[in-house]
Amino acid sequence: MRACFILVALLYFCGLSLSQECVRELLENVDFPGTDLTQLYSPDVNHCQLLCTQHPSCLFFTFIRADWTRDNRHFYCYLKSTPSGQPNVQKPLLGVTSGYSLKPCGPESNPCLSQVYENVDFYGADYQTLFTVSYEECQRACTNDPSCQFFTFFNGIFTPEKIRYKCHLKFSWTVPRTPIVEAKPGVVSGFSHSLQIMTNSDTVCQARFFPNTDIPGNDLEKVLAGSAEHCLSLCSAHPRCTYFSYVTSDGSCFLKSNPNEMIISAKDGVTSGIPSRFCQQDNSWLKDTHDGVDFRGSDIRYVMLDDPETCQTTCSQDSNCQFYTYVNEDFFDSNYWRRCYLKRVITMPAPPKVTKLANVVSGFSLRNCKTDLGTDAITHTNV
């Protein structure tokens, strides 16, 4: 526990070091070697920079471009951090571009990703396929489907011929997922009231829960959630989730997929339910507070505050914060009293893998774009 809080304090001071300066400049053919937090995939350096911006600890990054020739790595986005907030080393390197997080710039929480990428495959995360006459029609299908975050389209000269004009609609999480949920006396956790959870109708949803009931088997994915209502929101966001079971004791949210049948059984401490579709989601769970629950990890920084209510308000007013944990004065170690930990995870569209593939076009949903983007407004990238 002490080691965890020491690490959080270091990350807090890292955040302070860049909090007063917005650096948008990209450094082409410059590498920031080492100090990696994680490696993700991005189709271009601008998307990589947005991933760094949404990652709780990332302060700068290096992106391996499509013209990299030293090995088979392409579209790698390395997210990085140091205690000083600056790269330890900068060196010239062909085929990479480096830059900094845009957290100090007050970034958009839901950025418009209008660029399309020719000869680039967003591999994986498919939930539906259809045939369309063009990639523009495929992108419109993605934009009009609330579950779709990005797509890949096989054009009219793709080989094999039998899958030409095929449009793959793909999913990634837009609802924040708490990475670790732990019972811990003396702390209070909750969510930002400013979170924008997508809705697609003016009709109010009617939630359906089954208390003390499990729906065994057919697990699609296990995630963690702060409540059964949060688990319902996650299931409703996933296009393949047909029902769920939530375990109160450890926050386990089991998303399940079986469109043919639903077999329930009695089980204490488990709440199951059915997702809501094509209606206005009930997001009142965002206002719930969870006493004795720690949303551990994913810290942006901490601030010293007098009560959990002020911590929640501070999180709601910070565009980077999605959820929080506050340490009360009945926590066992007084060194951490009054600390309000502001937290977030990546919720922008992020393909699980990006690769080169001839005669395909990939891109993102245009739902977050403020203007009606026609084909003339869309930027193309050829690989």
C-alpha positions in Angstrom: 0.0 0.0 0.0 2.8 2.5 0.9 4.7 1.7 -2.3 1.5 2.4 -4.3 1.0 5.8 -2.7 4.6 6.7 -3.2 4.3 5.9 -6.9 1.1 8.0 -7.1 2.9 10.9 -5.5 5.7 10.7 -8.1 3.1 10.7 -10.9 1.5 13.7 -9.3 4.7 15.7 -9.4 5.3 14.5 -13.0 1.9 16.0 -13.9 2.8 19.3 -12.3 6.0 19.6 -14.3 4.1 20.0 -17.6 0.8 21.4 -16.2 1.8 25.0 -17.1 3.0 24.4 -20.6 1.1 23.3 -23.7 3.5 21.7 -26.3 1.8 20.8 -29.6 5.0 20.5 -31.6 5.8 17.2 -33.2 9.4 16.2 -33.7 9.8 14.2 -36.9 12.7 11.7 -37.0 13.4 12.3 -33.3 13.3 9.4 -30.8 12.6 9.6 -27.1 14.2 6.2 -26.2 13.3 4.3 -23.0 10.9 5.1 -20.1 8.0 3.3 -21.8 4.7 2.9 -19.9 3.1 0.8 -22.6 2.8 0.2 -26.3 -0.4 0.7 -28.2 -1.3 0.8 -31.9 -2.1 4.0 -33.8 -2.7 4.7 -37.5 -0.8 8.0 -37.3 1.1 10.3 -35.0 -1.8 12.5 -34.2 -3.9 9.6 -33.0 -0.9 8.4 -30.9 -0.6 11.9 -29.3 -4.3 11.7 -28.4 -3.7 8.3 -26.8 -0.9 9.8 -24.7 -3.2 12.6 -23.8 -5.9 10.3 -22.5 -3.5 7.9 -20.7 -3.4 8.9 -17.0 0.4 8.8 -16.7 1.7 9.5 -20.3 3.7 12.7 -20.6 5.3 12.2 -24.0 5.5 9.5 -26.8 7.3 8.1 -29.8 5.4 6.8 -32.8 6.9 4.4 -35.4 5.6 5.5 -38.8 4.7 3.4 -41.9 8.0 4.3 -43.5 10.1 2.7 -40.7 12.5 0.2 -42.2 14.7 -1.3 -39.4 12.3 -4.1 -38.6 8.6 -5.0 -39.0 7.2 -2.6 -36.4 4.8 -0.1 -37.9 2.1 2.0 -36.3 3.6 1.4 -32.8 2.7 4.1 -30.3 5.1 4.1 -27.3 3.6 6.0 -24.3 6.3 7.3 -21.9 6.9 9.2 -18.7 9.7 10.4 -16.4 9.8 12.0 -12.9 11.1 15.2 -14.5 8.3 15.3 -17.1 10.9 15.5 -19.9 12.6 12.8 -22.0 15.9 11.6 -20.5 17.3 11.4 -24.0 16.5 12.7 -27.5 18.2 11.4 -30.5 17.7 11.4 -34.3 16.1 8.3 -35.8 14.5 7.9 -39.2 11.0 6.6 -39.4 9.7 7.9 -36.0 8.0 11.0 -34.7 7.9 12.1 -31.1 5.8 14.6 -29.1 4.1 15.5 -25.9 0.8 14.9 -24.2 -1.8 17.6 -24.8 -3.2 17.4 -21.2 -2.1 20.9 -20.4 -3.8 22.2 -23.6 -7.4 21.4 -22.4 -8.0 18.7 -25.0 -11.4 17.6 -26.4 -12.7 14.6 -24.4 -14.3 13.2 -27.6 -12.0 14.2 -30.5 -13.2 14.2 -34.1 -11.1 11.6 -36.1 -12.0 12.4 -39.7 -8.9 11.0 -41.4 -9.1 7.8 -43.5 -6.2 5.5 -44.2 -5.6 3.7 -47.5 -3.8 0.4 -47.4 -4.1 0.2 -43.6 -6.1 -2.5 -41.8 -7.6 -1.9 -38.3 -7.3 -5.6 -37.5 -9.7 -7.2 -35.0 -12.6 -5.9 -32.8 -15.2 -6.9 -35.5 -18.8 -7.2 -34.4 -20.6 -6.9 -37.7 -19.9 -7.1 -41.4 -21.9 -6.0 -44.5 -21.3 -5.1 -48.1 -21.2 -1.5 -49.2 -20.4 0.2 -52.5 -17.6 2.4 -51.1 -15.6 3.1 -48.0 -17.6 6.3 -47.6 -20.8 4.2 -47.3 -19.0 2.0 -44.9 -18.0 5.0 -42.8 -21.6 6.3 -42.8 -22.7 2.9 -41.6 -20.2 3.1 -38.8 -21.2 6.7 -37.9 -24.9 5.8 -37.8 -24.3 2.7 -35.6 -23.8 3.8 -31.9 -21.7 0.7 -31.3 -19.2 1.3 -34.1 -16.0 3.2 -33.3 -13.9 2.4 -36.4 -14.1 0.3 -39.6 -12.1 -1.4 -42.4 -13.4 -1.6 -46.0 -12.1 -4.0 -48.7 -12.2 -2.2 -52.0 -13.1 -3.4 -55.5 -9.7 -4.8 -56.4 -9.0 -6.6 -53.1 -7.9 -10.3 -53.3 -9.6 -12.7 -52.7 -12.5 -11.4 -54.9 -15.3 -12.9 -52.8 -14.8 -10.4 -50.0 -14.5 -7.3 -52.1 -16.7 -4.4 -51.0 -16.9 -5.9 -47.5 -17.3 -3.4 -44.6 -16.1 -4.5 -41.1 -17.7 -2.5 -38.3 -15.6 -2.5 -35.1 -16.0 -1.7 -31.4 -13.9 -0.2 -28.6 -14.9 1.0 -25.2 -16.2 4.6 -24.8 -17.6 4.0 -21.3 -14.9 4.3 -18.6 -13.9 1.0 -17.0 -12.3 1.1 -13.5 -9.2 -1.1 -13.9 -9.1 -2.2 -10.2 -11.9 -2.2 -7.7 -10.9 -3.1 -4.1 -12.7 -3.1 -0.7 -10.7 -0.7 1.5 -11.9 1.0 4.7 -11.4 4.7 4.9 -11.8 5.6 1.2 -14.6 6.8 -1.0 -14.8 6.5 -4.7 -17.0 7.8 -7.5 -17.3 9.1 -11.0 -17.2 12.5 -12.6 -20.7 14.0 -13.1 -19.5 15.5 -16.4 -18.9 12.2 -18.2 -20.7 12.0 -21.5 -22.2 8.5 -21.9 -23.6 8.2 -25.4 -27.3 8.0 -25.8 -29.2 7.4 -29.1 -32.8 8.2 -28.4 -35.2 10.5 -26.5 -37.0 7.5 -25.1 -36.0 6.7 -21.5 -34.7 3.2 -20.9 -36.3 0.9 -18.4 -33.6 -1.0 -16.5 -34.1 -4.7 -15.8 -32.2 -6.2 -12.9 -32.4 -9.7 -11.3 -31.2 -9.4 -7.6 -29.4 -12.4 -6.1 -29.4 -14.0 -9.5 -26.6 -15.4 -11.6 -26.7 -16.1 -15.3 -23.9 -18.7 -15.5 -21.7 -19.3 -18.6 -21.6 -17.6 -22.0 -18.9 -15.1 -20.8 -17.9 -12.6 -23.5 -15.6 -10.5 -21.3 -14.9 -9.8 -17.7 -14.5 -6.2 -16.7 -14.6 -4.4 -13.3 -17.4 -1.9 -12.4 -18.3 0.2 -9.5 -21.9 -1.0 -9.3 -24.5 -3.1 -11.1 -25.8 0.0 -12.8 -22.2 0.7 -14.1 -22.1 -2.9 -15.3 -25.4 -2.4 -17.1 -24.0 0.6 -18.9 -21.0 -1.4 -20.0 -23.2 -4.2 -21.3 -25.4 -1.8 -23.1 -22.4 -0.2 -24.8 -21.0 -3.5 -26.1 -22.8 -4.7 -29.3 -22.4 -8.4 -28.5 -23.5 -8.3 -24.9 -26.9 -10.0 -24.4 -27.0 -9.9 -20.6 -24.6 -9.6 -17.6 -23.9 -10.7 -14.0 -22.3 -8.4 -11.4 -20.6 -9.7 -8.3 -20.9 -7.1 -5.5 -18.0 -8.4 -3.4 -15.2 -7.7 -5.9 -16.8 -5.5 -8.6 -16.6 -8.2 -11.3 -18.9 -7.5 -14.2 -19.3 -10.5 -16.5 -20.6 -9.5 -19.9 -22.2 -12.5 -21.6 -23.3 -13.3 -25.1 -26.0 -15.8 -26.1 -28.8 -14.5 -28.2 -30.6 -17.8 -28.1 -31.4 -18.4 -24.5 -30.9 -17.0 -20.9 -30.8 -19.5 -18.0 -30.8 -18.0 -14.6 -30.1 -19.4 -11.1 -30.3 -18.1 -7.6 -27.0 -16.8 -6.1 -26.5 -14.4 -3.2 -24.4 -11.3 -3.8 -24.9 -11.4 -7.6 -27.1 -9.1 -9.6 -27.8 -9.9 -13.2 -29.6 -7.9 -15.9 -30.5 -7.2 -19.5 -28.9 -4.3 -21.5 -30.8 -1.3 -22.6 -30.9 -0.6 -26.4 -31.9 2.3 -28.5 -33.1 4.5 -25.6 -31.9 7.2 -23.2 -29.6 5.5 -20.7 -30.1 6.1 -17.0 -26.7 7.5 -16.0 -27.7 8.2 -12.4 -25.0 5.7 -11.4 -22.4 8.5 -12.1 -23.7 10.3 -9.0 -23.4 7.3 -6.7 -20.5 7.3 -4.1 -18.9 4.1 -2.9 -17.8 4.1 0.7 -15.0 1.6 1.5 -14.2 1.1 -2.2 -10.9 2.0 -3.9 -10.8 2.5 -7.6 -7.0 1.8 -7.5 -4.7 2.8 -10.3 -5.1 5.1 -13.3 -4.1 8.2 -11.3 -3.6 11.5 -13.1 -2.5 13.2 -9.9 -3.8 13.9 -6.3 -4.8 17.1 -4.6 -5.4 17.9 -0.9 -9.1 18.4 -0.1 -11.3 18.5 3.0 -14.0 16.0 2.0 -15.1 13.5 -0.7 -17.8 15.9 -1.9 -15.2 18.5 -2.9 -13.1 15.7 -4.4 -16.1 14.7 -6.6 -16.6 18.3 -7.6 -13.0 18.7 -8.5 -13.1 15.6 -10.7 -16.2 16.8 -12.4 -14.6 20.2 -13.2 -11.4 18.6 -14.6 -11.9 17.6 -18.3 -9.2 14.9 -17.8 -10.9 13.2 -14.8 -13.4 10.4 -15.2 -13.4 8.9 -11.6 -11.7 9.5 -8.3 -10.8 8.0 -4.9 -10.8 10.1 -1.7 -8.9 9.1 1.5 -10.8 10.0 4.7 -9.4 10.7 8.1 -10.4 7.3 9.4 -8.0 5.7 7.0 -5.4 3.6 8.9 -2.4 5.8 7.8 -2.6 9.5 8.5 0.1 10.3 5.9 -2.6 9.9 3.2 -5.5 11.7 4.8 -7.4 14.2 2.6 -5.8 13.0 -0.6 -8.2 13.2 -3.6 -6.9 11.0 -6.4 -8.1 12.1 -9.9 -8.2 9.2 -12.4 -9.0 8.3 -16.0 -8.6 5.6 -18.7 -8.5 5.8 -22.5 -12.0 6.0 -24.0 -11.2 7.3 -27.5 -11.5 4.8 -30.4 -8.3 2.7 -30.4 -7.9 -0.3 -32.8 -6.3 -3.3 -31.1 -3.9 -3.7 -34.0 -2.9 -1.6 -37.0 -1.2 -3.3 -40.0 -0.4 -2.6 -43.7 -2.8 -4.3 -46.1 -3.1 -3.5 -49.8 -6.5 -2.4 -51.2 -8.3 -1.6 -47.9 -9.4 1.6 -46.4 -9.8 2.2 -42.6 -11.1 5.0 -40.6 -13.3 6.1 -37.6 -16.9 7.0 -36.9 -17.7 10.7 -37.5 -20.2 11.0 -34.7 -17.8 13.3 -32.7 -17.2 15.6 -35.6 -19.0 19.0 -35.1 -19.6 19.6 -38.8 -21.2 17.5 -41.6 -18.0 16.2 -43.1 -18.3 15.2 -46.7 -15.7 13.4 -48.7 -14.0 16.7 -49.7 -13.3 17.4 -46.0 -11.8 14.0 -45.2 -8.0 13.8 -45.3 -6.5 10.6 -46.9 -3.4 8.9 -45.8 -1.8 6.4 -48.3 0.6 3.7 -47.1 
